[in-house]
């Protein structure tokens, strides 16, 4: 059965599958009826996973890059090729090499905060814990007028002792914040990340209770979000998010979402108008949601569904015809898989949102808009059959342009 094939890697220490089996799975992905949707998705997932190099091989390659004397960690964190390795970095937080641990933590933080202006960052050992202190700003505001926000990532040996460790972590975080602002108006601005070096504790109810018990201290420090990372052997880590707006209780919609995704994908805006349910996506930088519009007025029959594809891109090619075509085709692939989900009805419409993080240079917003309008016009003609089939009624692209502020410092428009 497919469930047995899913554990093929663990049983035989290899993700690859025999050609005959792969051919059989390929035939399953071609089934047309909606009733086979879950089966098609499972078969497709197994095929994709079989193409991924072994975990140990990927870890060794990443370690080699991190320890190479020619590697610029800041540039590596901004590299488009790192997308598949961001979560892999977390498996190195407890590496035996001090240099590897510190490099992995630095690159991880710089990558997660790729869209922000990093003012300072330092990694050190404190009381047997690896600690990364960093100060960042929103990059779309001139540095001279932007608020300094403090972040901290603490790697703890285990979450089993979080109840005892958290008060000391908050005391150290308070010292790192110093006299920096803690809030803008009533809004907290600082970020606390706690990463476990082992997966010994994964009781989210217990972790949540510990964090909520420190609500007054967290609020006093202006902590906007507490993010908890738990490693998962040979797989992506688990992410749990405890935002101040929820009283530091876990937000289920953000589960297993990298800490800054909620902001980058503008999910707050989406959640204002829609009740959302997240459904599986293939892309590491993509999220798919099934939304039902909120309305005070009762509607006849079942409420209208909307399938939302939200994604980020680190590639500079999004404003070229080839790059935009590749993104749009990948987005349509995600929407097509979503249509196979049993929760999605046959009348649902679809909307696509992309946030391109790579800053563009030597172009004005007016020039970019004119150029992109031509590209999208051509792609709409090329891909019209798929766009109509998937009922795509909106494509939104957010692009960042690098310019210089009045203070001479870079600012993203």
N, C-alpha and C positions, 0 to 999 in steps of 0.2 A: 504494500500500500504506500501512498505518498508519505504518510507519517513515518514509516520505516526508512524511506529514502532520505527524509530530512535529517536523520541522525547518521547518515552514511559516513560523513566526515569523522565523527567521533568513533565509530566502530572500526573504520579502516584507515584512520589517520591520513585521509586524503579527500579533498573536496571534489575531485574529478569523478565523473561517472562514466560507465561504458557507453560507447557510441550507440549500441542498440537501445539502451535505456533512454538515452537522450533523444533519439528519434521517436520513441514512443511518447515521451513527454511533449515533444514538439507537436505531435498529432493531437494531443489533448488541448493544447493552446489554440487550436484551430476550430474547436467546437463552437457552434454558432448560437445555440439556444441559451437564453438567459439563465435557465435552471442549472447550467454547467458553469456559471460564473465563478463560483468559489473554487471549483476544480481547476479551471483555466488559470486563475491567479496563483494557486499553489504550484502548479506545474511550471509556470513561468518563473516563479521565485526560485525554485530548485535549480532550474537551468542557469539562471543568472548567478546564483551562489556557487555553482560548480565552476564558473569561469574565474572566480576570485582566487588569486594565489594563496597558498597556505599561510595561516596566521603567523607562524614563526618566521617565515621568509619575509613577510611584510614588516614585522617588527625589527628584524636584523637590518633590513635596508634603511628603515627610518633611523635606527641608532647610528648607522654608518654616516648618514647625512648630518645628523646632529653633532657628531664628534669630529667631522671633517673640519680642519683648521681654516679652510677656505669658505665655509658656510657663514653667510651673514644671516643671523637668526631673524632680524627684523624683515629682511627681504623674503626669507623663506615663509614667514607668516603671511605675507601678502601674495604668495605665488599661487596661480590658478591650479597648479599640479598638486597642491597640498590637500585639496577638498576631501579626498578619500582617506587621508591620514590624520585628520583633526581628531577624531574620536580615538584613533590608534595611539595618539600621543599619551592619552590618559593611562594606557597600560604600562607606561614607562615612569609613572610618578613614584613607583617603589623599586625602581631598578637598583641594582647593587652599586652602580657607578654614580657618585655624587654629581659628576659633570653631566651625565645623561639625564638624571632627575631634574636638575636645575634648568637645563636647556629645554627639556620637554615642557616643563611648566611655563617657561617664558614664551615659547612659541605658541603654546595653547592659548595663553591669555591674550597675546598680541593678535592671534587669529580671530578669537571670539569677539574681540573689540576692534576688528578690522575697520569698521565704518566710523570709528571715533578717533579723535586726536589724542595720542598717548603722550602725556607730558613727562612722565617719569615711571620707571619700573625697576624694582630690585627684588632679587630672590635670595633668601637666606634660610639658615636653620635656626629654629627657636624651640628650646625645650624638646628636642627630638622630633619636631614637626617642620616640614618644609613650608615656608611662607613666602608668598609673592605679594608685595605691596605695590600698588600702582595708582597713579593719578591720571584721570582722563577728562576730556571735554567733548561736547558735541562738535563735530567738525564743520557743521554748516553755519556756525557763528564765529565771528572773528575772535581769535585767541584772547585779545585784550578785553573783550566784552563777554567771553564765555565763562561759565561757572566751573571751577575745579571740582571734580567729583572723585571721591576716594573709593578704591576697590581693594579687596583683599581675597586671595585664595589661600586656604590653609589645607594642607594634606595631613590628615590624621591617620594613625595606624589602623584604627577600626572605629566604626560608628557605635560599637557596643558601649563605649565610654563617653559618648557625646554629652550625656547629662552632666557628667563631671567636667568635661573639657570646655563646654560652651562658655561658661562664665569667664574663664581665663582668655579664651579666644576674643571675646567681646572687649575685655580690658585691654588686650594688645591692639585691637582694632581702634579703640578710642585713642590710644597713644599715637597710632599712625595717622589718624584724622587730625589730631592736634587742634589748631585754631581755624581749620578750614570750615567752610559753611556745611551745615548738616541738612538744611532744607532751603528750598526756594518757595517763599510763602509757606503754605502748609504741606508742600510736596517734598517727601524725602528724596535724596539724590545719591546715596551711597549704596554700594553693592558688596555683599558678602558671599563668597563661594567656599563651600566645604567639600573636599574630595576625600573619599576613603581609599586607603591603600589596599584594602581587602574587601571582599564581599561577605564578610561574616555576619553583618547586620543589614537586613533589608526590610525591616518592619516599619513601613511608612507611618503607621499610626503612632508608633512609639517615637519616631523621629519628629513627627509633627508636634506631639505633646511637649517634647523637650524644647523645640523652637518657640512654641506659643508661650511656654512658661517664662520666656525671656522677653516677652512682647514690650514691656515698658522700657527695658534697656535698649532693645533694637530700635524702638521709636525715638528714643532720646539721641541715639547715634545717627539718626536720619537714614536708616537702612531701608531702602526701597524694596529690595528683594533678597531673600536668602535662597541660594541655589545649592542643592546637594547632589553630588555625583557619586555613584556606586559602580565600581568596575564589574564587568561581566566577562568571565574567562572566554577567550577566543571570540569575543563578539563586541558589539558596540556597548558602551556603558549605559547605565540607567541615569536619567536626569529627573530630578524632582524640584519643583519651584514653589516657594512659599512667599507670596507677595504681601506687602504691607496693606494693600487695599482689601485683602481677604483676611485681615487679622493674623497674618503669617500662617494661615492654614494652606495646605497644598492646593494648587490650582490644577485640577485633573486635565484640563485642555492643554496645559504646557508640559505634561509628562513626556519624558524622553525627547525633549526639545532643547537644543543648545540654549544657554542662558539669554543671549541677545536676539534670538529668532523672533520672539513675540514683538519686539520693537521694530526689527528690520522688515518684518512681513506686515506691519501695521494691523495687527490682529485686534487691537483695542477698537479701532475704527469699525472693523468688520463685526465685532461682537456687540456693538451698540445697536445694530440693525437686524442681526440674525442670531438665532439659536444655532450653535455649531456643534457638529460631531466630527471628530477627526477619523479619517479612514486611511488605510495603508497607502503609502507612496513608495516608489522604487528609488528615486533620486535622493542622494544624501542631503542635498540643499533644497529639497522640495517638500511641501506639505499639501495634503488634499483634505478638504473639509466638505461635509454635507451640511448645507445651511437651509433653515426655514425662516422666512422673514417674520419678524415680530410685528404684531398688529393688535390693536385694542379691539378692532372690529372682527366679529366672527366671519369666517369665509365658508362658502358652500363647498362641500366635499373636502378632500385632503388638501392641506396647504401646499403652495408651490415650492418645489425643491430647487436649490441652486447648488451646483458642484463648483467649489472654488479651488483653483490651483494657485498656490502662493509659493514663490521660489526666489532664491537669491542667486546671483552669478558673480564669480570672480574673474570672468573672462573679459578682455578688452574688446572682443569682436562683436558684441551685441549690436553695435550700430553699423555693422557692415551687412550686406545682403546675405552672405554665407552664414555669418554668426547668428543673425536674427532668424534665418530659416532653420538652423540647427536647434535653437532654443524653442521656437514655435512648434517644430515637429516633436521635440521631446515633451513639450507641454501637452500636445494632443495625444501623445502616447500615454501619458499619465491619466488624462481624462478618459481615454478609451478603456484603460484598466479599471478605472473607477466605475464606469458604466457596467462592468461585469459584477460589481458588488451587489449583493441581494438587497441592500438597504436603499439603493438608488433606483427610482422609478423611471419609466421610459419617457416621461414628459419633462424631466429635469433639464434646466438650462445650465450653461457652463460659463465661467468667467476666469480669466487668466490675469495674474499680477506678477510682475518680475521687478525685483530691485537689483540693479546692477551696481556692485560696490566699487568696481574699478573706476577711478577718476579719469575722465577724459581731459586732454589738454589741447590748447591751440584751436579752440572752437567756441563759438558763442552759443547761448541757448537758442537764439533765433535760427542760426545755421543748422544746429543739431535737429531742431524741430522740423525744418524743411526737408532735411536729408532723411530723417526717419519716416516722415509721412510718405515719401516716395517708396521707401523700402516696404513699409507695411502695405501700401497700396498694391505693390507687385505680389507680395506674399498672399494677400487676401484672394487675389485672382488664382494664383497657383494652387492654393490649398482650400479653395472654396468648397469642394465636395466634403472634405473632412470637417471643416468648420460648420457646415450646415448639418452634417450627420450628428455632430456632438452638441449642436445648438449653442455654439459659442456666441454670446451677445455682447461681450466686452473684453477687450485686451488693454491692460494698463501696464506701462513700463516706466519705471523710475530710474533715471540716469543721473550720475553725479559728474559735475564739471569742475575741474581744478582751476581755481583762480587765486588771485592775491588780494588780501584785505588791505585796508588803509594803513595797517601797522606793518605791512610788508611780509606778513606770515601767510602760509597757504590756507585757503578756506574752500570748502566744497559747496557748490551751488546746487 
